[in-house]
Amino acid sequence: MNICGCLVSVARDDLRSARTAMERMAGVEIHAETEDGRLVVVVEDTDEAYASDTIMALHQVQGVYALTLNYHHFEDPSQRAPLAASQPET
């Protein structure tokens, strides 16, 4: 599991079309938007692309002039203990 939280700045005139383009991208969720063109975006790995590749693609969306990675979480599912093993016994 690879999750990235980003702040994306978009030119106001391109905000609607940029948002639509981002929403069509697999692994991208927009969680907040401001009137001045800032978007809070979460990007996750998909079967088709790593989150890092999707972030690079976000840079190419018309109107995007800045993208900042503000949060990153990586967890290797094969390294996780089974849920039952992590529960305290009663």
Residue, then its C-alpha position, 0 to 999 in steps of 0.5 A: m500500500n502506497i498513499c500520498g497526500c498532495l496539495v495541487s495548485v491550479a490556475r483558476d481559469d483551468l480549475r474545472s477542466a483540471r479537476t475533471a482530468m484528475e478525477r478521471m485518473a485511476g488512484v486519484e481522489i480529490h478531498a478538498e478545493t479552495e476558490d483560489g485553485r488549491l486541491v487536496v489530492v490523495v494518490e494511491d498505487t493502482d494495478e496500472a501505475y505507481a503513485s509516483d508515476t501518477i503524481m508525475a502525470l498530475h504535473q502534466v494536467q493543464g493548469v497545474y502549476a505546483l504540486t507538493l507532496n505533504y504526506h507519504h505512507f508505505e506499507d508492505p502488505s506481506q510484512r503485516a502480521p495477521l489481524a488475529a495475531s495482533q489482537p490481545e488475548t482476552 
